[in-house]
Protein backbone atom coordinates (compact mmCIF):
# COMPACT_ATOMS: atom_id res chain seq x y z
CA UNK A 1 0.00 0.00 0.00
CA UNK A 2 2.79 2.42 0.87
CA UNK A 3 4.45 1.69 -2.48
CA UNK A 4 1.18 2.41 -4.30
CA UNK A 5 0.74 5.63 -2.31
CA UNK A 6 4.27 6.79 -3.11
CA UNK A 7 3.87 5.94 -6.80
CA UNK A 8 0.54 7.79 -6.99
CA UNK A 9 2.04 10.79 -5.22
CA UNK A 10 4.86 10.89 -7.76
CA UNK A 11 2.44 10.46 -10.65
CA UNK A 12 0.25 13.34 -9.59
CA UNK A 13 2.78 15.65 -8.07
CA UNK A 14 5.12 16.68 -10.81
CA UNK A 15 2.87 18.07 -13.50
CA UNK A 16 -0.44 18.27 -11.64
CA UNK A 17 -2.12 16.14 -14.28
CA UNK A 18 -3.31 12.54 -14.06
CA UNK A 19 -5.41 10.80 -16.71
CA UNK A 20 -6.27 14.14 -18.31
CA UNK A 21 -7.70 15.69 -15.14
CA UNK A 22 -5.84 18.79 -14.05
CA UNK A 23 -5.37 19.08 -10.32
CA UNK A 24 -4.79 22.23 -8.36
CA UNK A 25 -1.79 22.45 -6.03
CA UNK A 26 -4.02 22.28 -2.94
CA UNK A 27 -5.67 19.12 -4.26
CA UNK A 28 -2.31 17.43 -4.75
CA UNK A 29 -1.33 18.45 -1.21
CA UNK A 30 -4.55 17.00 0.23
CA UNK A 31 -4.10 13.76 -1.72
CA UNK A 32 -0.54 13.40 -0.46
CA UNK A 33 -1.69 14.11 3.11
CA UNK A 34 -4.43 11.46 2.84
CA UNK A 35 -2.02 8.92 1.35
CA UNK A 36 0.45 9.52 4.18
CA UNK A 37 -2.34 9.01 6.75
CA UNK A 38 -3.39 5.79 5.02
CA UNK A 39 0.20 4.55 4.95
CA UNK A 40 0.28 5.09 8.74
CA UNK A 41 -3.08 3.23 8.91
CA UNK A 42 -4.79 6.31 10.38
CA UNK A 43 -8.42 5.74 9.50
CA UNK A 44 -11.61 7.10 11.03
CA UNK A 45 -13.10 4.96 13.77
CA UNK A 46 -16.28 3.13 12.79
CA UNK A 47 -18.28 5.09 15.36
CA UNK A 48 -17.12 8.40 13.90
CA UNK A 49 -18.13 7.30 10.41
CA UNK A 50 -21.54 6.13 11.64
CA UNK A 51 -22.06 9.45 13.44
CA UNK A 52 -21.28 11.32 10.24
CA UNK A 53 -23.71 9.15 8.29
CA UNK A 54 -26.41 9.77 10.91
CA UNK A 55 -25.73 13.49 10.76
CA UNK A 56 -26.34 13.52 7.02
CA UNK A 57 -29.14 10.92 7.27
CA UNK A 58 -27.23 8.22 5.43
CA UNK A 59 -27.11 4.56 6.36
CA UNK A 60 -23.91 2.53 6.66
CA UNK A 61 -23.68 -1.19 6.00
N, C-alpha and C positions, 0 to 999 in steps of 0.2 A: 504494500500500500504506500509506504513512504517513497519507494522508487517511482511509482505512478504519479504521486503528488509532485515530486521533484521534476519529473519529466513534463508534466502538465504546466507547472510553473515556468519552466524554461520555454515551453512552446508558446505560452501566452505573453510572457513578459517582454521579450525583445522588441517585437514590432507592434504589439497591441492588437494583433489580428489573429483569429483562429477560425478556420472554416468559413472565411468570408465575413464574419461578424466582427466589426470593429469594437474594441473595448476601450473605455476611458481609463485613465491612469488610476482613478479611485476604485474602479471595478477590479482591475488587476490586483491592486493592493488588498482588497477584501477577499478575493479568491485565494491569494497567497496566505492570508491570515487564517482563513477557514481550513485550508489544506494543512497548515502547520498544526492547528488545533486537532484535526483528525489524525494526523501522524502521532500526536501525543495521546490519542484516544480520549480526547476531551469532548464528550457528547452530552447533550441535555439529558437530565434524568427523566425517566418515563413519567413521573408525576408532574414535572414541569411542562412536558409536552401535552399531557392530558389537560392540564389547567389552561393552556393556551387554546386548545381545541374547544374546551367548554366556553372560554371567553368569547370566541368567535362562532359559537354554536355549531361546531363541527364534531364529528364522531370519529374516534380512533378505533382501529381494530375491527 
